[in-house]
Amino acid sequence: MMKRILITIFVTLFFSNLSIAAGGDSGSTKSNYDKAVKLIKSAKKYEADGKSKKAGDRYKKAYKLLLKSNNEKPGKADTLNYLGFTSRKLGDFDNAEIFYSKGLEINPYHIRINQYMGELYVTTNRISEAKERLAILDGCDCKEYTLLKDIIDGKTKSKY
């Protein structure tokens, strides 16, 4: 009986040490990027409900996680897209444009970056540049084209 207990303890300790050595703590292996995306989705919901303070807090946290993610794995268009997005949502239009531009250097036809860059251009009163982004989306058969077109046409407002 005692031998069985000792074996159980040994096996439990052995496998928990393997998990720690592998960098895991109880299955929590989400990347900074994944955590940031989750925060952004939450922020969008708060924003839709008019809870701008809670949305802003989540955008700030997501931005910090995205910076870490970008340092760990630079050159990912999706990360740069969300860095631009969170910057724009926090009112930092200069950095938003820098991040979007870097993302477009990697992937000039990135649908979301083109949409969001177009929204940024509308927000900063550069309609002709927004229309250039729209032209890139033309033919993509995607909702991002319609969303940006409606913002440019004044049918809906950009939430910056």
Sequence and secondary structure as in RCSB ss.txt:
>XXXX:A:sequence
MMKRILITIFVTLFFSNLSIAAGGDSGSTKSNYDKAVKLIKSAKKYEADGKSKKAGDRYKKAYKLLLKSNNEKPG
KADTLNYLGFTSRKLGDFDNAEIFYSKGLEINPYHIRINQYMGELYVTTNRISEAKERLAILDGCDCKEYTLLKD
IIDGKTKSKY
>XXXX:A:secstr
 HHHHHHHHHHHHHHHHHHHHTT SSS    HHHHHHHHHHHHHHHHHTT HHHHHHHHHHHHHHHHHHHHHS  
 HHHHHHHHHHHHHTT HHHHHHHHHHHHHH TT HHHHHHHHHHHHHTT HHHHHHHHHHHTTS SHHHHHHHH
HHTTSS    
